[in-house]
Amino acid sequence: MRRAFSRRRKPWFAIAVTVAFFGMLYLPIVVVALFSLNSQKSLTVFKGFSLRWYRAFFADHDLIGSLGFSLRISAVAMIGSIVLGVALALGIVRSRGKLGSAAGLVLLIPLITPEIVTGVASAMLFKGVGLPLSSGTVMLAEVTFSISYVTVILRSRVAALNPEVEEAAMDLGCSRFQAVRLVTLPALLPAILASAILIFAMVFDDFVLAYFTTGVTPQPLPVRIYSAIRFGVQPTINAVGTLMLIGSIALIGLALLVPRLFGRRESLSQLL
């Protein structure tokens, strides 16, 4: 009876620690979202609900321009990293010998390296080769940084594919390229789409790498927000942050659902 009672007891301490952890983690975000709807220009007193700060954001040409620039950076990084990441994943899995294992280990280094180190190194590299910081440098840095994530996600999916299917396609008259295009890539499509959505969300919210590699103008939206915060937090920034949060949550949720929509059992969390 004692054992049964001890099993039925709820771990109140663990529950309290969990609630405190999530409270400290998400309470500031809830406050930002709440004060983005404040009718008054106050960051401490909530006077009532209003959408004035969202209207102010869409009327600010500088913030809208930064938003468009961030969307372009995210799109370029998504496309570039997917193209290179798919090729790397296929090459690493299909290569024979120690070269594939060594390349797989090298690709893990950007995942564990602090992003500020990557940002400083990228800025030093661009200045060392005489390349001025601009929209091109931030796009190149984001593509390079995102390749490892795509490759790691797709490598497990490529390893799970049966190579005999490609061999059967080649026996039926397909070339190697046609077998990859008609057989392998359709099988990888759910993982590719999930990786693309995840990379888009990551790059859109990225601040550290964009801060070190972007030029004076145009500036990505996270960098523009940081520049505005240095002169004081405005309610418009709360509205921008809330919209970015909603967009990121929607994209990550879509990335988690894409494999299931295609009838795959694995979700993005399992691929990672």
NORPE-V407329 format. One line per field, one symbol per residue. burial: 1 if it has 16 or more other ideal C-beta (glycine too) atoms within 10 Angstrom, else 0. A space follows every 10 residues. Layout:
burial=???
//
This chain:
burial=0000000000 0000000000 0000000000 0110111100 0010000000 0011001001 0010011011 1011011101 1101110111 0110000000 0001001001 0000000110 0110010000 0011101111 1111111111 1111101100 0000010010 0001000011 0011001101 1111111111 1111110111 1111000111 1111100100 0001111111 1111000000 1101110110 0001001100 10
//
